[in-house]
């Protein structure tokens, strides 16, 4: 005969089930490369970041342009960790400040110091050439003007069409609100998402 289901037992069982579902959701989506969040400057690899971030929210509070959000329960084990949605507010690299404030206030090293802005690796911009004005006969340099590294991260080819240099793009997302198309021609692929997606295909 099974033991009676007490309130405490029920609570533990529910918490275990919720944790298992969240873990399965997170692992499956990280593996596919589809659910990766755009992390702040200086973030370690996703696995290291999740294990070292203590979900204190200090980076969110310190961010001058308020470009950081805290992940909700929908993000599984990423709950409470910082991420950016550049279509709402991109990272402006703490313009007017001497340091990157999110890194400065991080108490655990989940966000590691970078020597210069060019060393940041949040991700990389992805350009939809079917939407981009410059790729459809309309002169436009809006993304280039917004980019902190024009002629490096965003370069124009011989036909005046914008191209993204993956090595130079840091994934700040400043190009997204500057983009004039609707929907936007640009998105940001978080760091590591390409590798993870490729691994998922191989499996």
Secondary structure by P-SEA (a helix, b strand, c coil): ccccccaaaaaaaaaaaaaaaaaaaaaaaaaacccccccccccccaaaaaaccccccccccccccccbbbbcccccccccbbbbccccccccccccccccccccccccccbbbbccccccccbbbbbccccccccccccccccccccccccccbbbccccbbbbcccccccccccccccccccccbbbbccaaaaaaaaaaac
